[in-house]
């Protein structure tokens, strides 16, 4: 596999952003993912700070693949919804300012029926975020995993074109009882981000566990082949399972992918 489009989370390499960039460069990759909840706070970042980040990225020859902004609640949960929307919009603006496009988050529970007040609230909020994203140049990407591919597709088809995209998370898709390669095929027109993760399924959907890339049940060659067939040319994010040995694990994962 060509590893030029591989990206890793900055925060897994170091809590110090500058140090994380240096470690990413040492891994021989070109992409870094910024965490806007536990890493860089978009509401506190000044124009000067943004310019400094872009300079550091340029110095290391890196690009920002995506901004992760994983909230506790979804976009149809009334509690603290307004603050969740405002914070998401700030993350979307941050993505544009640092040269990225995708903002990754789970969108919350999706109603079984495409009707009713909860469904309408979800669609209204995502539509508002989509309009904002088109103005500022950031795109919200719904994580596919706990949210089933078919449910994500229903949401996408209910929104104006370009309002929302999706982030394929292969390990989570498997854990929740779905085929990652089939999910890629189902959502191929809407994929803006991919996280290649591995997992072992449990006895019930959602009861599995994450494992080191290449040691679980995800058919990674099949996923990569399907992405190729569907014409995906974006970033491939990888993650560590053990934060205490993240750099070594990510290095091994890169080597594993290079050999595929």
JOSULGI-V517176 format. One record per residue. RES is the residue in one small letter. PSI is psi in degrees with one decimal (none if undefined). OMEGA is omega in radians with two decimals (* if undefined). NEAR is the number of other C-alpha atoms within 8 Angstrom. Layout:
BEGIN
res:RES psi:PSI omega:OMEGA near:NEAR
res:RES psi:PSI omega:OMEGA near:NEAR
END
This chain:
BEGIN
res:x psi:139.3 omega:3.02 near:6
res:x psi:120.0 omega:-3.05 near:5
res:x psi:9.6 omega:-3.07 near:9
res:x psi:-22.0 omega:-3.11 near:6
res:x psi:17.8 omega:3.10 near:11
res:x psi:141.1 omega:3.13 near:12
res:x psi:149.1 omega:3.09 near:14
res:x psi:154.9 omega:3.11 near:13
res:x psi:128.3 omega:3.13 near:13
res:x psi:-41.5 omega:-3.01 near:15
res:x psi:-22.6 omega:3.12 near:13
res:x psi:-22.4 omega:-3.14 near:12
res:x psi:-36.9 omega:3.13 near:12
res:x psi:145.2 omega:3.05 near:9
res:x psi:-18.1 omega:3.04 near:10
res:x psi:115.7 omega:-2.99 near:7
res:x psi:-42.2 omega:-3.13 near:10
res:x psi:-42.5 omega:3.12 near:7
res:x psi:-37.9 omega:3.13 near:10
res:x psi:-38.0 omega:3.12 near:13
res:x psi:-41.8 omega:3.13 near:14
res:x psi:-41.0 omega:3.14 near:9
res:x psi:-35.7 omega:3.09 near:10
res:x psi:-41.4 omega:3.10 near:15
res:x psi:-41.0 omega:-3.13 near:12
res:x psi:-24.1 omega:3.10 near:7
res:x psi:-11.9 omega:3.10 near:7
res:x psi:21.5 omega:3.14 near:6
res:x psi:176.4 omega:-3.06 near:13
res:x psi:-5.3 omega:-3.06 near:13
res:x psi:145.7 omega:3.10 near:14
res:x psi:140.5 omega:3.10 near:15
res:x psi:130.6 omega:-3.14 near:13
res:x psi:136.0 omega:3.06 near:13
res:x psi:116.3 omega:-3.09 near:13
res:x psi:7.2 omega:3.04 near:12
res:x psi:-45.3 omega:-3.05 near:10
res:x psi:-1.0 omega:3.12 near:7
res:x psi:-91.0 omega:-3.14 near:10
res:x psi:124.8 omega:-3.14 near:9
res:x psi:112.0 omega:-3.08 near:9
res:x psi:-25.6 omega:-3.11 near:9
res:x psi:-11.4 omega:3.12 near:6
res:x psi:-9.3 omega:-3.05 near:5
res:x psi:123.6 omega:3.14 near:9
res:x psi:170.9 omega:3.07 near:6
res:x psi:-38.9 omega:3.11 near:6
res:x psi:-41.4 omega:3.11 near:6
res:x psi:-39.6 omega:3.11 near:8
res:x psi:-44.2 omega:3.11 near:11
res:x psi:-37.3 omega:3.13 near:8
res:x psi:-42.3 omega:3.12 near:8
res:x psi:-44.3 omega:3.14 near:9
res:x psi:-35.8 omega:3.09 near:9
res:x psi:-46.5 omega:3.12 near:8
res:x psi:-43.7 omega:3.13 near:10
res:x psi:-45.4 omega:3.12 near:11
res:x psi:-40.6 omega:3.14 near:9
res:x psi:-35.2 omega:-3.09 near:7
res:x psi:-2.9 omega:-3.13 near:9
res:x psi:34.7 omega:-3.08 near:8
res:x psi:156.4 omega:3.01 near:13
res:x psi:153.7 omega:3.06 near:11
res:x psi:118.8 omega:-3.12 near:12
res:x psi:-36.8 omega:-3.08 near:12
res:x psi:162.8 omega:2.99 near:14
res:x psi:121.4 omega:3.09 near:17
res:x psi:127.7 omega:3.08 near:12
res:x psi:80.1 omega:-3.02 near:12
res:x psi:105.9 omega:-3.10 near:8
res:x psi:159.6 omega:3.11 near:9
res:x psi:-38.3 omega:-3.11 near:4
res:x psi:162.9 omega:3.11 near:8
res:x psi:-176.2 omega:-3.04 near:10
res:x psi:11.1 omega:2.99 near:14
res:x psi:14.7 omega:3.08 near:12
res:x psi:117.7 omega:-2.99 near:9
res:x psi:-33.9 omega:-3.08 near:6
res:x psi:122.2 omega:3.12 near:4
res:x psi:26.7 omega:-3.08 near:7
res:x psi:-42.0 omega:-3.10 near:10
res:x psi:-41.7 omega:3.13 near:6
res:x psi:-32.4 omega:3.11 near:7
res:x psi:-41.4 omega:3.11 near:11
res:x psi:-47.1 omega:-3.12 near:11
res:x psi:-42.2 omega:-3.13 near:8
res:x psi:-36.7 omega:3.09 near:9
res:x psi:-41.1 omega:3.11 near:10
res:x psi:-38.1 omega:3.09 near:11
res:x psi:-39.7 omega:3.11 near:10
res:x psi:-36.0 omega:3.12 near:13
res:x psi:-38.4 omega:3.08 near:18
res:x psi:-39.4 omega:3.08 near:12
res:x psi:-43.7 omega:-3.13 near:10
res:x psi:-47.9 omega:3.12 near:16
res:x psi:-42.2 omega:-3.06 near:12
res:x psi:-26.5 omega:-3.13 near:8
res:x psi:11.0 omega:3.03 near:10
res:x psi:12.8 omega:3.11 near:8
res:x psi:179.1 omega:3.14 near:13
res:x psi:-39.9 omega:-3.00 near:12
res:x psi:138.1 omega:2.97 near:15
res:x psi:121.6 omega:-2.97 near:15
res:x psi:129.8 omega:3.07 near:14
res:x psi:158.1 omega:2.94 near:12
res:x psi:145.1 omega:-3.10 near:11
res:x psi:-1.9 omega:3.11 near:9
res:x psi:-177.4 omega:-3.12 near:10
res:x psi:137.2 omega:3.14 near:7
res:x psi:122.4 omega:3.14 near:7
res:x psi:147.7 omega:-3.12 near:7
res:x psi:-28.1 omega:3.14 near:5
res:x psi:143.5 omega:3.14 near:6
res:x psi:55.7 omega:-3.14 near:7
res:x psi:169.9 omega:3.11 near:7
res:x psi:165.0 omega:-3.05 near:7
res:x psi:-36.7 omega:-3.13 near:6
res:x psi:-44.0 omega:3.08 near:9
res:x psi:-46.1 omega:-3.09 near:13
res:x psi:-37.9 omega:3.09 near:9
res:x psi:-44.8 omega:3.13 near:10
res:x psi:-47.1 omega:-3.12 near:10
res:x psi:-40.8 omega:3.14 near:11
res:x psi:-44.7 omega:-3.12 near:8
res:x psi:-45.4 omega:-3.14 near:11
res:x psi:-34.1 omega:3.07 near:12
res:x psi:-40.8 omega:3.09 near:11
res:x psi:-44.4 omega:3.11 near:8
res:x psi:-35.1 omega:3.10 near:13
res:x psi:-40.8 omega:3.10 near:13
res:x psi:-42.0 omega:3.10 near:9
res:x psi:-45.1 omega:-3.14 near:9
res:x psi:-37.5 omega:3.12 near:15
res:x psi:-28.6 omega:3.11 near:11
res:x psi:-40.5 omega:-3.02 near:6
res:x psi:-10.5 omega:3.09 near:9
res:x psi:20.9 omega:3.07 near:11
res:x psi:149.4 omega:-3.10 near:14
res:x psi:122.9 omega:3.08 near:14
res:x psi:131.7 omega:3.14 near:16
res:x psi:119.8 omega:-3.13 near:14
res:x psi:127.5 omega:3.09 near:13
res:x psi:132.1 omega:3.07 near:14
res:x psi:118.9 omega:-3.11 near:15
res:x psi:-89.3 omega:3.01 near:15
res:x psi:-40.5 omega:3.01 near:9
res:x psi:119.7 omega:-3.05 near:12
res:x psi:148.6 omega:3.12 near:11
res:x psi:-43.1 omega:-3.12 near:11
res:x psi:-36.3 omega:3.12 near:7
res:x psi:-41.4 omega:3.07 near:10
res:x psi:-40.4 omega:3.14 near:12
res:x psi:-39.9 omega:3.10 near:10
res:x psi:-42.5 omega:3.13 near:9
res:x psi:-48.1 omega:-3.13 near:9
res:x psi:-41.3 omega:-3.10 near:10
res:x psi:-12.8 omega:-3.14 near:7
res:x psi:-0.8 omega:-3.10 near:7
res:x psi:156.3 omega:3.02 near:11
res:x psi:145.9 omega:-3.12 near:7
res:x psi:134.7 omega:3.12 near:5
res:x psi:3.9 omega:-3.13 near:7
res:x psi:-32.5 omega:-3.01 near:15
res:x psi:145.9 omega:3.00 near:14
res:x psi:-170.1 omega:-3.14 near:13
res:x psi:156.2 omega:3.10 near:15
res:x psi:113.6 omega:3.13 near:14
res:x psi:121.6 omega:3.09 near:16
res:x psi:97.7 omega:-2.89 near:14
res:x psi:-42.9 omega:-3.12 near:13
res:x psi:-42.9 omega:3.14 near:15
res:x psi:-37.9 omega:3.11 near:12
res:x psi:-43.5 omega:3.12 near:17
res:x psi:-44.6 omega:-3.10 near:16
res:x psi:-34.7 omega:-3.14 near:17
res:x psi:17.5 omega:2.93 near:14
res:x psi:22.2 omega:-3.12 near:9
res:x psi:162.2 omega:-3.14 near:10
res:x psi:117.1 omega:-3.11 near:8
res:x psi:-42.4 omega:3.14 near:15
res:x psi:-39.3 omega:3.10 near:10
res:x psi:-35.9 omega:3.10 near:8
res:x psi:-40.6 omega:3.09 near:12
res:x psi:-45.2 omega:-3.14 near:13
res:x psi:-41.0 omega:-3.12 near:10
res:x psi:-39.7 omega:-3.00 near:9
res:x psi:15.5 omega:-2.97 near:11
res:x psi:-33.5 omega:-3.11 near:10
res:x psi:-7.8 omega:-3.00 near:4
res:x psi:6.3 omega:-3.06 near:9
res:x psi:122.7 omega:3.08 near:13
res:x psi:-6.8 omega:-3.12 near:10
res:x psi:146.8 omega:3.09 near:14
res:x psi:134.2 omega:2.99 near:12
res:x psi:111.7 omega:-3.12 near:12
res:x psi:99.5 omega:-3.13 near:14
res:x psi:161.3 omega:-3.11 near:14
res:x psi:159.3 omega:-3.08 near:15
res:x psi:166.6 omega:3.00 near:18
res:x psi:127.4 omega:-3.11 near:14
res:x psi:149.7 omega:3.09 near:15
res:x psi:-171.2 omega:-3.12 near:10
res:x psi:-27.1 omega:3.13 near:6
res:x psi:156.0 omega:3.12 near:7
res:x psi:131.0 omega:-3.14 near:10
res:x psi:-3.6 omega:-3.08 near:10
res:x psi:8.9 omega:-3.13 near:10
res:x psi:-167.5 omega:-3.12 near:13
res:x psi:150.4 omega:3.09 near:9
res:x psi:143.7 omega:3.10 near:10
res:x psi:167.8 omega:3.14 near:10
res:x psi:139.5 omega:-3.09 near:13
res:x psi:128.6 omega:3.12 near:10
res:x psi:-2.0 omega:-3.11 near:9
res:x psi:2.3 omega:-3.07 near:8
res:x psi:-153.3 omega:-3.02 near:10
res:x psi:-2.2 omega:3.10 near:9
res:x psi:128.7 omega:3.11 near:13
res:x psi:84.4 omega:-3.03 near:8
res:x psi:-43.5 omega:3.09 near:8
res:x psi:-37.5 omega:3.13 near:7
res:x psi:-41.0 omega:3.11 near:8
res:x psi:-48.1 omega:-3.12 near:11
res:x psi:-38.3 omega:3.11 near:8
res:x psi:-39.7 omega:3.13 near:8
res:x psi:-39.8 omega:3.06 near:11
res:x psi:-41.7 omega:3.12 near:12
res:x psi:-44.6 omega:-3.14 near:9
res:x psi:-35.7 omega:-3.10 near:7
res:x psi:-0.5 omega:3.06 near:8
res:x psi:21.3 omega:3.12 near:6
res:x psi:129.4 omega:-3.12 near:9
res:x psi:16.2 omega:-3.07 near:5
res:x psi:-166.5 omega:-3.10 near:8
res:x psi:148.4 omega:3.00 near:11
res:x psi:109.2 omega:3.12 near:11
res:x psi:140.3 omega:3.01 near:12
res:x psi:155.2 omega:-3.07 near:13
res:x psi:158.2 omega:3.07 near:11
res:x psi:152.9 omega:3.06 near:10
res:x psi:-39.8 omega:-3.14 near:9
res:x psi:105.9 omega:-3.10 near:7
res:x psi:-25.6 omega:-3.10 near:7
res:x psi:-18.4 omega:3.12 near:4
res:x psi:37.9 omega:-2.99 near:7
res:x psi:-47.0 omega:-3.06 near:12
res:x psi:-44.4 omega:3.14 near:9
res:x psi:-42.5 omega:-3.13 near:7
res:x psi:-42.6 omega:3.13 near:12
res:x psi:-38.0 omega:3.08 near:12
res:x psi:-43.1 omega:3.12 near:9
res:x psi:-38.5 omega:3.13 near:8
res:x psi:-39.3 omega:3.10 near:12
res:x psi:-43.5 omega:3.09 near:9
res:x psi:-40.2 omega:3.11 near:8
res:x psi:-45.4 omega:-3.13 near:9
res:x psi:-35.8 omega:3.12 near:9
res:x psi:-31.8 omega:-3.08 near:9
res:x psi:-12.0 omega:-3.11 near:6
res:x psi:none omega:* near:6
END
